[in-house]
Amino acid sequence: MKPVISGKLTKRFLMSLETGQYIVSNVCNQEDGRFEPCFREKVLPLKDREKQWQRIKSACADGRLCNVLGSEMDCEAYIKSLPIPGQ
């Protein structure tokens, strides 16, 4: 699954995204033998993005690379395509 856009996850970048897209951080944790992004969420309406930005910072995903996908189905397919650790 190819991202719509990739870039550094800054507040400006977040504010430029379309509502309804999905952000997936390139920073991953290993869970149950798979890589799991430390942050992934649907892009909220502009009025709610300050709170979303705080969650991004809490996940230590701010300033790091991320991918933006167009739908929940694309987001799930992208996450499932992440490599299995050690392979």
HTML snippet that shows the backbone in 3Dmol.js (N, CA, C, O; Angstrom):
<script src="https://3Dmol.org/build/3Dmol-min.js"></script>
<div id="view" style="width:600px;height:400px;position:relative"></div>
<script>
const pdb = `
ATOM      1  N   MET A   1       0.842  -1.172   0.000  1.00  0.00           N
ATOM      2  CA  MET A   1       0.000   0.000   0.000  1.00  0.00           C
ATOM      3  C   MET A   1       0.888   1.236   0.000  1.00  0.00           C
ATOM      4  O   MET A   1       1.718   1.408   0.893  1.00  0.00           O
ATOM      5  N   LYS A   2       0.720   2.077  -0.977  1.00  0.00           N
ATOM      6  CA  LYS A   2       1.552   3.272  -1.101  1.00  0.00           C
ATOM      7  C   LYS A   2       0.872   4.452  -0.411  1.00  0.00           C
ATOM      8  O   LYS A   2      -0.303   4.723  -0.658  1.00  0.00           O
ATOM      9  N   PRO A   3       1.610   5.161   0.461  1.00  0.00           N
ATOM     10  CA  PRO A   3       1.046   6.328   1.149  1.00  0.00           C
ATOM     11  C   PRO A   3       0.679   7.439   0.167  1.00  0.00           C
ATOM     12  O   PRO A   3       1.268   7.551  -0.909  1.00  0.00           O
ATOM     13  N   VAL A   4      -0.296   8.253   0.548  1.00  0.00           N
ATOM     14  CA  VAL A   4      -0.676   9.432  -0.221  1.00  0.00           C
ATOM     15  C   VAL A   4       0.483  10.423  -0.187  1.00  0.00           C
ATOM     16  O   VAL A   4       0.826  11.032  -1.200  1.00  0.00           O
ATOM     17  N   ILE A   5       1.080  10.572   0.992  1.00  0.00           N
ATOM     18  CA  ILE A   5       2.196  11.482   1.200  1.00  0.00           C
ATOM     19  C   ILE A   5       3.013  10.978   2.387  1.00  0.00           C
ATOM     20  O   ILE A   5       2.485  10.335   3.294  1.00  0.00           O
ATOM     21  N   SER A   6       4.284  11.276   2.362  1.00  0.00           N
ATOM     22  CA  SER A   6       5.167  10.977   3.490  1.00  0.00           C
ATOM     23  C   SER A   6       5.872  12.271   3.855  1.00  0.00           C
ATOM     24  O   SER A   6       6.121  13.114   2.994  1.00  0.00           O
ATOM     25  N   GLY A   7       6.190  12.425   5.122  1.00  0.00           N
ATOM     26  CA  GLY A   7       6.895  13.626   5.535  1.00  0.00           C
ATOM     27  C   GLY A   7       7.194  13.632   7.011  1.00  0.00           C
ATOM     28  O   GLY A   7       6.836  12.707   7.741  1.00  0.00           O
ATOM     29  N   LYS A   8       7.853  14.682   7.440  1.00  0.00           N
ATOM     30  CA  LYS A   8       8.184  14.881   8.846  1.00  0.00           C
ATOM     31  C   LYS A   8       6.924  15.349   9.567  1.00  0.00           C
ATOM     32  O   LYS A   8       6.274  16.301   9.135  1.00  0.00           O
ATOM     33  N   LEU A   9       6.586  14.689  10.649  1.00  0.00           N
ATOM     34  CA  LEU A   9       5.348  14.992  11.374  1.00  0.00           C
ATOM     35  C   LEU A   9       5.553  16.210  12.277  1.00  0.00           C
ATOM     36  O   LEU A   9       5.956  16.102  13.435  1.00  0.00           O
ATOM     37  N   THR A  10       5.259  17.359  11.699  1.00  0.00           N
ATOM     38  CA  THR A  10       5.320  18.623  12.432  1.00  0.00           C
ATOM     39  C   THR A  10       3.890  19.138  12.605  1.00  0.00           C
ATOM     40  O   THR A  10       2.956  18.645  11.972  1.00  0.00           O
ATOM     41  N   LYS A  11       3.745  20.116  13.454  1.00  0.00           N
ATOM     42  CA  LYS A  11       2.421  20.704  13.647  1.00  0.00           C
ATOM     43  C   LYS A  11       1.915  21.315  12.341  1.00  0.00           C
ATOM     44  O   LYS A  11       0.738  21.182  12.006  1.00  0.00           O
ATOM     45  N   ARG A  12       2.791  21.975  11.617  1.00  0.00           N
ATOM     46  CA  ARG A  12       2.405  22.572  10.329  1.00  0.00           C
ATOM     47  C   ARG A  12       1.942  21.495   9.350  1.00  0.00           C
ATOM     48  O   ARG A  12       0.944  21.667   8.650  1.00  0.00           O
ATOM     49  N   PHE A  13       2.685  20.368   9.309  1.00  0.00           N
ATOM     50  CA  PHE A  13       2.312  19.263   8.433  1.00  0.00           C
ATOM     51  C   PHE A  13       0.937  18.731   8.822  1.00  0.00           C
ATOM     52  O   PHE A  13       0.082  18.525   7.960  1.00  0.00           O
ATOM     53  N   LEU A  14       0.721  18.510  10.120  1.00  0.00           N
ATOM     54  CA  LEU A  14      -0.574  18.020  10.598  1.00  0.00           C
ATOM     55  C   LEU A  14      -1.699  18.958  10.169  1.00  0.00           C
ATOM     56  O   LEU A  14      -2.736  18.507   9.682  1.00  0.00           O
ATOM     57  N   MET A  15      -1.496  20.248  10.348  1.00  0.00           N
ATOM     58  CA  MET A  15      -2.539  21.224  10.028  1.00  0.00           C
ATOM     59  C   MET A  15      -2.819  21.303   8.529  1.00  0.00           C
ATOM     60  O   MET A  15      -3.880  21.780   8.125  1.00  0.00           O
ATOM     61  N   SER A  16      -1.886  20.844   7.704  1.00  0.00           N
ATOM     62  CA  SER A  16      -2.071  20.904   6.246  1.00  0.00           C
ATOM     63  C   SER A  16      -2.823  19.703   5.678  1.00  0.00           C
ATOM     64  O   SER A  16      -3.235  19.718   4.518  1.00  0.00           O
ATOM     65  N   LEU A  17      -3.004  18.660   6.496  1.00  0.00           N
ATOM     66  CA  LEU A  17      -3.638  17.432   5.994  1.00  0.00           C
ATOM     67  C   LEU A  17      -5.141  17.574   5.876  1.00  0.00           C
ATOM     68  O   LEU A  17      -5.762  18.412   6.529  1.00  0.00           O
ATOM     69  N   GLU A  18      -5.704  16.740   5.032  1.00  0.00           N
ATOM     70  CA  GLU A  18      -7.158  16.722   4.852  1.00  0.00           C
ATOM     71  C   GLU A  18      -7.804  15.912   5.971  1.00  0.00           C
ATOM     72  O   GLU A  18      -7.301  14.857   6.357  1.00  0.00           O
ATOM     73  N   THR A  19      -8.903  16.408   6.477  1.00  0.00           N
ATOM     74  CA  THR A  19      -9.677  15.680   7.480  1.00  0.00           C
ATOM     75  C   THR A  19     -10.071  14.321   6.899  1.00  0.00           C
ATOM     76  O   THR A  19     -10.511  14.225   5.753  1.00  0.00           O
ATOM     77  N   GLY A  20      -9.906  13.280   7.707  1.00  0.00           N
ATOM     78  CA  GLY A  20     -10.303  11.940   7.290  1.00  0.00           C
ATOM     79  C   GLY A  20      -9.169  11.078   6.778  1.00  0.00           C
ATOM     80  O   GLY A  20      -9.325   9.863   6.657  1.00  0.00           O
ATOM     81  N   GLN A  21      -8.008  11.693   6.468  1.00  0.00           N
ATOM     82  CA  GLN A  21      -6.859  10.881   6.091  1.00  0.00           C
ATOM     83  C   GLN A  21      -6.326  10.198   7.348  1.00  0.00           C
ATOM     84  O   GLN A  21      -6.771  10.504   8.454  1.00  0.00           O
ATOM     85  N   TYR A  22      -5.389   9.286   7.187  1.00  0.00           N
ATOM     86  CA  TYR A  22      -4.824   8.543   8.321  1.00  0.00           C
ATOM     87  C   TYR A  22      -3.322   8.780   8.410  1.00  0.00           C
ATOM     88  O   TYR A  22      -2.598   8.644   7.423  1.00  0.00           O
ATOM     89  N   ILE A  23      -2.865   9.137   9.613  1.00  0.00           N
ATOM     90  CA  ILE A  23      -1.445   9.332   9.888  1.00  0.00           C
ATOM     91  C   ILE A  23      -0.915   8.041  10.511  1.00  0.00           C
ATOM     92  O   ILE A  23      -1.520   7.485  11.427  1.00  0.00           O
ATOM     93  N   VAL A  24       0.228   7.575   9.996  1.00  0.00           N
ATOM     94  CA  VAL A  24       0.896   6.404  10.563  1.00  0.00           C
ATOM     95  C   VAL A  24       2.360   6.767  10.770  1.00  0.00           C
ATOM     96  O   VAL A  24       3.074   7.058   9.810  1.00  0.00           O
ATOM     97  N   SER A  25       2.801   6.750  12.008  1.00  0.00           N
ATOM     98  CA  SER A  25       4.189   7.081  12.333  1.00  0.00           C
ATOM     99  C   SER A  25       5.127   5.989  11.847  1.00  0.00           C
ATOM    100  O   SER A  25       4.778   4.808  11.847  1.00  0.00           O
ATOM    101  N   ASN A  26       6.328   6.398  11.430  1.00  0.00           N
ATOM    102  CA  ASN A  26       7.371   5.427  11.076  1.00  0.00           C
ATOM    103  C   ASN A  26       8.070   4.885  12.315  1.00  0.00           C
ATOM    104  O   ASN A  26       8.841   3.930  12.223  1.00  0.00           O
ATOM    105  N   VAL A  27       7.808   5.487  13.474  1.00  0.00           N
ATOM    106  CA  VAL A  27       8.371   5.002  14.730  1.00  0.00           C
ATOM    107  C   VAL A  27       7.485   3.851  15.203  1.00  0.00           C
ATOM    108  O   VAL A  27       6.284   4.019  15.418  1.00  0.00           O
ATOM    109  N   CYS A  28       8.094   2.697  15.357  1.00  0.00           N
ATOM    110  CA  CYS A  28       7.308   1.503  15.686  1.00  0.00           C
ATOM    111  C   CYS A  28       7.797   0.841  16.969  1.00  0.00           C
ATOM    112  O   CYS A  28       8.963   0.945  17.349  1.00  0.00           O
ATOM    113  N   ASN A  29       6.871   0.164  17.611  1.00  0.00           N
ATOM    114  CA  ASN A  29       7.157  -0.707  18.745  1.00  0.00           C
ATOM    115  C   ASN A  29       6.932  -2.136  18.272  1.00  0.00           C
ATOM    116  O   ASN A  29       6.186  -2.371  17.322  1.00  0.00           O
ATOM    117  N   GLN A  30       7.570  -3.079  18.927  1.00  0.00           N
ATOM    118  CA  GLN A  30       7.354  -4.482  18.589  1.00  0.00           C
ATOM    119  C   GLN A  30       6.283  -5.033  19.522  1.00  0.00           C
ATOM    120  O   GLN A  30       6.430  -4.995  20.744  1.00  0.00           O
ATOM    121  N   GLU A  31       5.202  -5.547  18.932  1.00  0.00           N
ATOM    122  CA  GLU A  31       4.114  -6.132  19.717  1.00  0.00           C
ATOM    123  C   GLU A  31       3.669  -7.435  19.079  1.00  0.00           C
ATOM    124  O   GLU A  31       3.408  -7.486  17.877  1.00  0.00           O
ATOM    125  N   ASP A  32       3.583  -8.477  19.870  1.00  0.00           N
ATOM    126  CA  ASP A  32       3.110  -9.780  19.397  1.00  0.00           C
ATOM    127  C   ASP A  32       3.822 -10.232  18.123  1.00  0.00           C
ATOM    128  O   ASP A  32       3.194 -10.769  17.210  1.00  0.00           O
ATOM    129  N   GLY A  33       5.144 -10.008  18.067  1.00  0.00           N
ATOM    130  CA  GLY A  33       5.914 -10.458  16.924  1.00  0.00           C
ATOM    131  C   GLY A  33       5.756  -9.614  15.677  1.00  0.00           C
ATOM    132  O   GLY A  33       6.189 -10.028  14.602  1.00  0.00           O
ATOM    133  N   ARG A  34       5.146  -8.438  15.788  1.00  0.00           N
ATOM    134  CA  ARG A  34       4.956  -7.535  14.642  1.00  0.00           C
ATOM    135  C   ARG A  34       5.358  -6.125  15.041  1.00  0.00           C
ATOM    136  O   ARG A  34       5.405  -5.793  16.225  1.00  0.00           O
ATOM    137  N   PHE A  35       5.649  -5.295  14.038  1.00  0.00           N
ATOM    138  CA  PHE A  35       5.883  -3.885  14.299  1.00  0.00           C
ATOM    139  C   PHE A  35       4.540  -3.164  14.358  1.00  0.00           C
ATOM    140  O   PHE A  35       3.670  -3.380  13.514  1.00  0.00           O
ATOM    141  N   GLU A  36       4.383  -2.319  15.351  1.00  0.00           N
ATOM    142  CA  GLU A  36       3.153  -1.540  15.523  1.00  0.00           C
ATOM    143  C   GLU A  36       3.550  -0.068  15.632  1.00  0.00           C
ATOM    144  O   GLU A  36       4.347   0.286  16.500  1.00  0.00           O
ATOM    145  N   PRO A  37       3.005   0.804  14.762  1.00  0.00           N
ATOM    146  CA  PRO A  37       3.334   2.226  14.840  1.00  0.00           C
ATOM    147  C   PRO A  37       3.004   2.803  16.219  1.00  0.00           C
ATOM    148  O   PRO A  37       1.983   2.460  16.815  1.00  0.00           O
ATOM    149  N   CYS A  38       3.874   3.677  16.716  1.00  0.00           N
ATOM    150  CA  CYS A  38       3.636   4.280  18.028  1.00  0.00           C
ATOM    151  C   CYS A  38       2.483   5.283  17.968  1.00  0.00           C
ATOM    152  O   CYS A  38       1.902   5.630  18.996  1.00  0.00           O
ATOM    153  N   PHE A  39       2.156   5.748  16.755  1.00  0.00           N
ATOM    154  CA  PHE A  39       1.005   6.639  16.590  1.00  0.00           C
ATOM    155  C   PHE A  39       0.355   6.369  15.252  1.00  0.00           C
ATOM    156  O   PHE A  39       1.018   6.324  14.216  1.00  0.00           O
ATOM    157  N   ARG A  40      -0.954   6.190  15.289  1.00  0.00           N
ATOM    158  CA  ARG A  40      -1.755   6.105  14.065  1.00  0.00           C
ATOM    159  C   ARG A  40      -3.152   6.577  14.427  1.00  0.00           C
ATOM    160  O   ARG A  40      -3.752   6.127  15.403  1.00  0.00           O
ATOM    161  N   GLU A  41      -3.643   7.481  13.628  1.00  0.00           N
ATOM    162  CA  GLU A  41      -4.951   8.070  13.894  1.00  0.00           C
ATOM    163  C   GLU A  41      -5.519   8.687  12.641  1.00  0.00           C
ATOM    164  O   GLU A  41      -4.790   9.080  11.730  1.00  0.00           O
ATOM    165  N   LYS A  42      -6.828   8.764  12.613  1.00  0.00           N
ATOM    166  CA  LYS A  42      -7.538   9.498  11.570  1.00  0.00           C
ATOM    167  C   LYS A  42      -7.315  10.983  11.815  1.00  0.00           C
ATOM    168  O   LYS A  42      -7.375  11.440  12.957  1.00  0.00           O
ATOM    169  N   VAL A  43      -7.059  11.737  10.756  1.00  0.00           N
ATOM    170  CA  VAL A  43      -6.868  13.185  10.887  1.00  0.00           C
ATOM    171  C   VAL A  43      -8.213  13.819  11.233  1.00  0.00           C
ATOM    172  O   VAL A  43      -9.201  13.654  10.517  1.00  0.00           O
ATOM    173  N   LEU A  44      -8.223  14.539  12.335  1.00  0.00           N
ATOM    174  CA  LEU A  44      -9.446  15.150  12.856  1.00  0.00           C
ATOM    175  C   LEU A  44      -9.723  16.492  12.188  1.00  0.00           C
ATOM    176  O   LEU A  44      -8.851  17.048  11.521  1.00  0.00           O
ATOM    177  N   PRO A  45     -10.949  17.019  12.367  1.00  0.00           N
ATOM    178  CA  PRO A  45     -11.240  18.375  11.881  1.00  0.00           C
ATOM    179  C   PRO A  45     -10.286  19.383  12.529  1.00  0.00           C
ATOM    180  O   PRO A  45      -9.785  19.151  13.629  1.00  0.00           O
ATOM    181  N   LEU A  46     -10.041  20.493  11.844  1.00  0.00           N
ATOM    182  CA  LEU A  46      -9.088  21.495  12.323  1.00  0.00           C
ATOM    183  C   LEU A  46      -9.314  21.914  13.762  1.00  0.00           C
ATOM    184  O   LEU A  46      -8.347  22.126  14.494  1.00  0.00           O
ATOM    185  N   LYS A  47     -10.552  22.039  14.187  1.00  0.00           N
ATOM    186  CA  LYS A  47     -10.847  22.498  15.551  1.00  0.00           C
ATOM    187  C   LYS A  47     -10.350  21.520  16.618  1.00  0.00           C
ATOM    188  O   LYS A  47     -10.189  21.900  17.778  1.00  0.00           O
ATOM    189  N   ASP A  48     -10.108  20.276  16.237  1.00  0.00           N
ATOM    190  CA  ASP A  48      -9.670  19.246  17.188  1.00  0.00           C
ATOM    191  C   ASP A  48      -8.196  18.882  17.060  1.00  0.00           C
ATOM    192  O   ASP A  48      -7.717  18.010  17.785  1.00  0.00           O
ATOM    193  N   ARG A  49      -7.480  19.517  16.173  1.00  0.00           N
ATOM    194  CA  ARG A  49      -6.103  19.092  15.898  1.00  0.00           C
ATOM    195  C   ARG A  49      -5.097  19.497  16.961  1.00  0.00           C
ATOM    196  O   ARG A  49      -4.042  18.871  17.063  1.00  0.00           O
ATOM    197  N   GLU A  50      -5.378  20.502  17.741  1.00  0.00           N
ATOM    198  CA  GLU A  50      -4.438  20.850  18.816  1.00  0.00           C
ATOM    199  C   GLU A  50      -4.348  19.690  19.811  1.00  0.00           C
ATOM    200  O   GLU A  50      -3.257  19.336  20.257  1.00  0.00           O
ATOM    201  N   LYS A  51      -5.492  19.101  20.156  1.00  0.00           N
ATOM    202  CA  LYS A  51      -5.492  17.932  21.053  1.00  0.00           C
ATOM    203  C   LYS A  51      -4.813  16.748  20.374  1.00  0.00           C
ATOM    204  O   LYS A  51      -4.094  15.985  21.020  1.00  0.00           O
ATOM    205  N   GLN A  52      -5.043  16.596  19.076  1.00  0.00           N
ATOM    206  CA  GLN A  52      -4.389  15.518  18.344  1.00  0.00           C
ATOM    207  C   GLN A  52      -2.872  15.727  18.344  1.00  0.00           C
ATOM    208  O   GLN A  52      -2.116  14.766  18.488  1.00  0.00           O
ATOM    209  N   TRP A  53      -2.427  16.962  18.184  1.00  0.00           N
ATOM    210  CA  TRP A  53      -1.004  17.264  18.216  1.00  0.00           C
ATOM    211  C   TRP A  53      -0.401  16.888  19.571  1.00  0.00           C
ATOM    212  O   TRP A  53       0.723  16.391  19.631  1.00  0.00           O
ATOM    213  N   GLN A  54      -1.122  17.117  20.631  1.00  0.00           N
ATOM    214  CA  GLN A  54      -0.627  16.749  21.966  1.00  0.00           C
ATOM    215  C   GLN A  54      -0.460  15.232  22.077  1.00  0.00           C
ATOM    216  O   GLN A  54       0.493  14.762  22.699  1.00  0.00           O
ATOM    217  N   ARG A  55      -1.378  14.460  21.479  1.00  0.00           N
ATOM    218  CA  ARG A  55      -1.242  12.992  21.483  1.00  0.00           C
ATOM    219  C   ARG A  55      -0.034  12.549  20.658  1.00  0.00           C
ATOM    220  O   ARG A  55       0.664  11.602  21.020  1.00  0.00           O
ATOM    221  N   ILE A  56       0.201  13.241  19.553  1.00  0.00           N
ATOM    222  CA  ILE A  56       1.373  12.935  18.724  1.00  0.00           C
ATOM    223  C   ILE A  56       2.643  13.159  19.535  1.00  0.00           C
ATOM    224  O   ILE A  56       3.547  12.323  19.518  1.00  0.00           O
ATOM    225  N   LYS A  57       2.715  14.274  20.241  1.00  0.00           N
ATOM    226  CA  LYS A  57       3.880  14.569  21.072  1.00  0.00           C
ATOM    227  C   LYS A  57       4.026  13.554  22.200  1.00  0.00           C
ATOM    228  O   LYS A  57       5.140  13.134  22.512  1.00  0.00           O
ATOM    229  N   SER A  58       2.929  13.161  22.806  1.00  0.00           N
ATOM    230  CA  SER A  58       2.975  12.168  23.892  1.00  0.00           C
ATOM    231  C   SER A  58       3.498  10.820  23.408  1.00  0.00           C
ATOM    232  O   SER A  58       4.125  10.079  24.165  1.00  0.00           O
ATOM    233  N   ALA A  59       3.238  10.510  22.147  1.00  0.00           N
ATOM    234  CA  ALA A  59       3.711   9.249  21.561  1.00  0.00           C
ATOM    235  C   ALA A  59       5.146   9.363  21.047  1.00  0.00           C
ATOM    236  O   ALA A  59       5.693   8.398  20.513  1.00  0.00           O
ATOM    237  N   CYS A  60       5.759  10.546  21.208  1.00  0.00           N
ATOM    238  CA  CYS A  60       7.123  10.819  20.715  1.00  0.00           C
ATOM    239  C   CYS A  60       7.228  10.645  19.203  1.00  0.00           C
ATOM    240  O   CYS A  60       8.274  10.248  18.689  1.00  0.00           O
ATOM    241  N   ALA A  61       6.137  10.944  18.491  1.00  0.00           N
ATOM    242  CA  ALA A  61       6.126  10.839  17.036  1.00  0.00           C
ATOM    243  C   ALA A  61       6.362  12.198  16.374  1.00  0.00           C
ATOM    244  O   ALA A  61       6.529  12.273  15.157  1.00  0.00           O
ATOM    245  N   ASP A  62       6.377  13.269  17.168  1.00  0.00           N
ATOM    246  CA  ASP A  62       6.578  14.607  16.599  1.00  0.00           C
ATOM    247  C   ASP A  62       7.995  14.751  16.063  1.00  0.00           C
ATOM    248  O   ASP A  62       8.967  14.324  16.687  1.00  0.00           O
ATOM    249  N   GLY A  63       8.082  15.370  14.880  1.00  0.00           N
ATOM    250  CA  GLY A  63       9.385  15.568  14.258  1.00  0.00           C
ATOM    251  C   GLY A  63       9.950  14.337  13.582  1.00  0.00           C
ATOM    252  O   GLY A  63      11.049  14.382  13.029  1.00  0.00           O
ATOM    253  N   ARG A  64       9.227  13.255  13.617  1.00  0.00           N
ATOM    254  CA  ARG A  64       9.678  11.994  13.017  1.00  0.00           C
ATOM    255  C   ARG A  64       8.943  11.780  11.694  1.00  0.00           C
ATOM    256  O   ARG A  64       7.931  12.430  11.428  1.00  0.00           O
ATOM    257  N   LEU A  65       9.446  10.882  10.880  1.00  0.00           N
ATOM    258  CA  LEU A  65       8.796  10.600   9.606  1.00  0.00           C
ATOM    259  C   LEU A  65       7.470   9.878   9.821  1.00  0.00           C
ATOM    260  O   LEU A  65       7.305   9.099  10.759  1.00  0.00           O
ATOM    261  N   CYS A  66       6.536  10.163   8.925  1.00  0.00           N
ATOM    262  CA  CYS A  66       5.244   9.486   8.978  1.00  0.00           C
ATOM    263  C   CYS A  66       4.728   9.303   7.560  1.00  0.00           C
ATOM    264  O   CYS A  66       5.236   9.900   6.610  1.00  0.00           O
ATOM    265  N   ASN A  67       3.721   8.475   7.443  1.00  0.00           N
ATOM    266  CA  ASN A  67       3.023   8.263   6.179  1.00  0.00           C
ATOM    267  C   ASN A  67       1.575   8.653   6.377  1.00  0.00           C
ATOM    268  O   ASN A  67       1.009   8.476   7.455  1.00  0.00           O
ATOM    269  N   VAL A  68       0.986   9.184   5.323  1.00  0.00           N
ATOM    270  CA  VAL A  68      -0.424   9.564   5.352  1.00  0.00           C
ATOM    271  C   VAL A  68      -1.129   8.723   4.307  1.00  0.00           C
ATOM    272  O   VAL A  68      -0.722   8.666   3.147  1.00  0.00           O
ATOM    273  N   LEU A  69      -2.198   8.070   4.745  1.00  0.00           N
ATOM    274  CA  LEU A  69      -2.960   7.199   3.855  1.00  0.00           C
ATOM    275  C   LEU A  69      -4.388   7.730   3.728  1.00  0.00           C
ATOM    276  O   LEU A  69      -4.878   8.460   4.589  1.00  0.00           O
ATOM    277  N   GLY A  70      -5.035   7.346   2.639  1.00  0.00           N
ATOM    278  CA  GLY A  70      -6.320   7.935   2.307  1.00  0.00           C
ATOM    279  C   GLY A  70      -7.539   7.359   2.992  1.00  0.00           C
ATOM    280  O   GLY A  70      -8.578   8.015   3.051  1.00  0.00           O
ATOM    281  N   SER A  71      -7.437   6.141   3.516  1.00  0.00           N
ATOM    282  CA  SER A  71      -8.618   5.525   4.120  1.00  0.00           C
ATOM    283  C   SER A  71      -8.196   4.569   5.238  1.00  0.00           C
ATOM    284  O   SER A  71      -7.026   4.206   5.358  1.00  0.00           O
ATOM    285  N   GLU A  72      -9.165   4.177   6.041  1.00  0.00           N
ATOM    286  CA  GLU A  72      -8.890   3.223   7.119  1.00  0.00           C
ATOM    287  C   GLU A  72      -8.428   1.888   6.538  1.00  0.00           C
ATOM    288  O   GLU A  72      -7.533   1.245   7.087  1.00  0.00           O
ATOM    289  N   MET A  73      -9.034   1.478   5.435  1.00  0.00           N
ATOM    290  CA  MET A  73      -8.658   0.210   4.806  1.00  0.00           C
ATOM    291  C   MET A  73      -7.202   0.275   4.316  1.00  0.00           C
ATOM    292  O   MET A  73      -6.445  -0.680   4.491  1.00  0.00           O
ATOM    293  N   ASP A  74      -6.819   1.391   3.710  1.00  0.00           N
ATOM    294  CA  ASP A  74      -5.429   1.560   3.271  1.00  0.00           C
ATOM    295  C   ASP A  74      -4.477   1.557   4.467  1.00  0.00           C
ATOM    296  O   ASP A  74      -3.391   0.980   4.408  1.00  0.00           O
ATOM    297  N   CYS A  75      -4.898   2.208   5.553  1.00  0.00           N
ATOM    298  CA  CYS A  75      -4.085   2.270   6.770  1.00  0.00           C
ATOM    299  C   CYS A  75      -3.839   0.867   7.323  1.00  0.00           C
ATOM    300  O   CYS A  75      -2.703   0.516   7.641  1.00  0.00           O
ATOM    301  N   GLU A  76      -4.886   0.076   7.438  1.00  0.00           N
ATOM    302  CA  GLU A  76      -4.758  -1.288   7.963  1.00  0.00           C
ATOM    303  C   GLU A  76      -3.887  -2.148   7.052  1.00  0.00           C
ATOM    304  O   GLU A  76      -3.066  -2.929   7.535  1.00  0.00           O
ATOM    305  N   ALA A  77      -4.062  -2.007   5.728  1.00  0.00           N
ATOM    306  CA  ALA A  77      -3.254  -2.784   4.788  1.00  0.00           C
ATOM    307  C   ALA A  77      -1.784  -2.387   4.890  1.00  0.00           C
ATOM    308  O   ALA A  77      -0.903  -3.243   4.816  1.00  0.00           O
ATOM    309  N   TYR A  78      -1.519  -1.097   5.061  1.00  0.00           N
ATOM    310  CA  TYR A  78      -0.141  -0.624   5.198  1.00  0.00           C
ATOM    311  C   TYR A  78       0.505  -1.211   6.453  1.00  0.00           C
ATOM    312  O   TYR A  78       1.637  -1.693   6.403  1.00  0.00           O
ATOM    313  N   ILE A  79      -0.205  -1.172   7.566  1.00  0.00           N
ATOM    314  CA  ILE A  79       0.335  -1.687   8.831  1.00  0.00           C
ATOM    315  C   ILE A  79       0.586  -3.192   8.730  1.00  0.00           C
ATOM    316  O   ILE A  79       1.589  -3.688   9.243  1.00  0.00           O
ATOM    317  N   LYS A  80      -0.308  -3.909   8.079  1.00  0.00           N
ATOM    318  CA  LYS A  80      -0.112  -5.354   7.911  1.00  0.00           C
ATOM    319  C   LYS A  80       1.076  -5.663   7.010  1.00  0.00           C
ATOM    320  O   LYS A  80       1.645  -6.752   7.077  1.00  0.00           O
ATOM    321  N   SER A  81       1.451  -4.699   6.163  1.00  0.00           N
ATOM    322  CA  SER A  81       2.577  -4.924   5.248  1.00  0.00           C
ATOM    323  C   SER A  81       3.927  -4.651   5.913  1.00  0.00           C
ATOM    324  O   SER A  81       4.970  -4.925   5.319  1.00  0.00           O
ATOM    325  N   LEU A  82       3.923  -4.116   7.136  1.00  0.00           N
ATOM    326  CA  LEU A  82       5.188  -3.849   7.836  1.00  0.00           C
ATOM    327  C   LEU A  82       5.906  -5.170   8.080  1.00  0.00           C
ATOM    328  O   LEU A  82       5.267  -6.192   8.330  1.00  0.00           O
ATOM    329  N   PRO A  83       7.218  -5.151   8.010  1.00  0.00           N
ATOM    330  CA  PRO A  83       7.963  -6.415   8.158  1.00  0.00           C
ATOM    331  C   PRO A  83       7.822  -7.009   9.564  1.00  0.00           C
ATOM    332  O   PRO A  83       7.597  -6.302  10.547  1.00  0.00           O
ATOM    333  N   ILE A  84       7.960  -8.308   9.615  1.00  0.00           N
ATOM    334  CA  ILE A  84       7.977  -9.015  10.890  1.00  0.00           C
ATOM    335  C   ILE A  84       9.401  -8.914  11.428  1.00  0.00           C
ATOM    336  O   ILE A  84      10.351  -9.209  10.703  1.00  0.00           O
ATOM    337  N   PRO A  85       9.567  -8.502  12.688  1.00  0.00           N
ATOM    338  CA  PRO A  85      10.916  -8.344  13.242  1.00  0.00           C
ATOM    339  C   PRO A  85      11.736  -9.619  13.089  1.00  0.00           C
ATOM    340  O   PRO A  85      11.240 -10.722  13.318  1.00  0.00           O
ATOM    341  N   GLY A  86      12.997  -9.453  12.698  1.00  0.00           N
ATOM    342  CA  GLY A  86      13.909 -10.576  12.593  1.00  0.00           C
ATOM    343  C   GLY A  86      13.839 -11.310  11.265  1.00  0.00           C
ATOM    344  O   GLY A  86      14.549 -12.297  11.071  1.00  0.00           O
ATOM    345  N   GLN A  87      13.002 -10.852  10.352  1.00  0.00           N
ATOM    346  CA  GLN A  87      12.898 -11.535   9.060  1.00  0.00           C
ATOM    347  C   GLN A  87      13.418 -10.660   7.960  1.00  0.00           C
ATOM    348  O   GLN A  87      13.414 -11.062   6.796  1.00  0.00           O
TER     349      GLN A  87
END
`;
const viewer = $3Dmol.createViewer("view");
viewer.addModel(pdb, "pdb");
viewer.setStyle({}, {cartoon: {color: "spectrum"}});
viewer.zoomTo();
viewer.render();
</script>
